[in-house]
Amino acid sequence: MEDTVYKYRLDNGLVVLYQKVPYAVSLSIGLWLKFGSRHEAETEKGCTHFVEHMLFKGTKNRTAKQQAMDIERVGGIANAETSREYTNFYVTLAKPEIDIGMDFLSDLIFYPLFLESEIQKETNVILEEFNGYEDSPEDYVYDLYYQNIFYKSPLGFDILGSKDSIQSINQSKIKNFYQSMFTTDRMMLSLSGNIEISDMEKLVNHYFGREKRISNQTLQIDKAEKAFTTNFFKRKLEQIIFLLGAEGIPRQFQKSVVLYLMTNILGGGMSSRLFQKIREDLGLCYSISCFPSLYTNAGMVSISCATSKDRFFECLDAILKEIRDLKKNGFTEEELQHSKTNQKGIMATGFELPEARMVSIAIQEMYYSKYYSFQDRMDTIDQVTLYDLNLMKDLVFGVKKLHFTGIGNLTKKEILQINTEI
């Protein structure tokens, strides 16, 4: 099994990562930037996401329609993502079309037009995207949750920005932001598929080595202080949709593996503790999950749930009872072994896909500056002990009360009765 990463740096500072997949007939190429919404200043809220949109609105060499047609006519997929700590643009397409993919991505990232007319249109598009999130309580509650937990930190910024910040964006502002942030020394090209290294190097050097843009400032990150508070937003809804937040860890490889095993047992699927107890045994909700969020210098563990107003307090109490029981009695060896088998199976099925590998090698480079092979990750899972798992449990749930963010139709009196002590 081919499982090594070839890494080198172009003269312009752009880092290249390539993993060969000998059996692959498709190729995935991702252009990653080592910054996201948490690196924005107060006056730049939403700019990274806005640039992401604008790069698909025409370049010096392609109209927006041609951008869409060039990839779709060969059956490829092009997309992009702005997150809190990174931004990426990627294409997945058949191996013979690699030239098209390279040309498309380099053109998109280096030669956008930022036409005033397109900026005005995209402002309206993003405002509609923003309104869509606000109209979807399941999505909106996540934005509120981040804002409340990281209330002092840019980690709490809405990735889209605010309505005011979106409307304040003009051509000058967005071009200045692009020129200062989208520099080659902050870029990383991640590729996965079945081509020879020499052929890959020629294409990469041709398409991505011609431009050199070096940043004149070092990106700073704040301390990401958290607040464990109770926040409720009143809306006329049939359900109460809420998130509970516990302590987390920064993204560190070995500890992250332990954390994923733990949250998987607690709320990772239909066989998890919370799903079996809250939904299956008590019938108090339709869906419930537990998951970690990991960042450079911060992290949290979240439990999400939606239930009817009439059963909200019963549901919340049942969840907290499960957490208290976990704090007191810990996990079992059987649960640990089941979680290990589950996580290794998920990893194995994802490992076969070039796109999944492209993402994995990029994320590992950004956070660890090294590559952990498939076998490294399997071995790390196997090495986790019950002691490790329960130690992580103590760290995560060592707080006296969980953070709470909810949305729904409760009275002021009912809101004051919310208690998340564990």
Buried (B, 14 or more C-beta within 10 A) or exposed (E): EEBEBBBEEBEBBBBBBBBBBEEBEBBBBBBBBBBBBBBBEEEBBBBBBBBBBBBBBBBEBBEBEBBEEBBEEBEBEBEBBBBBBBBBBBBBBBBEBBEBBBBBBBBBBBBBBBBEEBBEBBBEEBBEBBEEBEEEBEEBBBBBBBBBBBBEBBBBBBBBBEBEBBBBBEBEBBBEBBEBBBBBBBBBBBBBBBBEEEEBBEBBEEBBBEBEBEBEEEEEBBEBEBBBBBBBBEBEBEBBBBBBBBBBBBBBBEBBBBBBBBBBBBBBEEBBBBBBBBBEEEEBBEBBBBBBBBBBEBBBBBBBBBBBBEBBBBBBEBBBEBBEEBBEEBBEEEBBEBBBEBBBEBBEEBBEBBBBBBBBBBBBBBBEEEBBBBEEBBEBBEEBEBEBBBBBBEBBBEBEBBBBBBBBBBEEEBBEEBEBEB
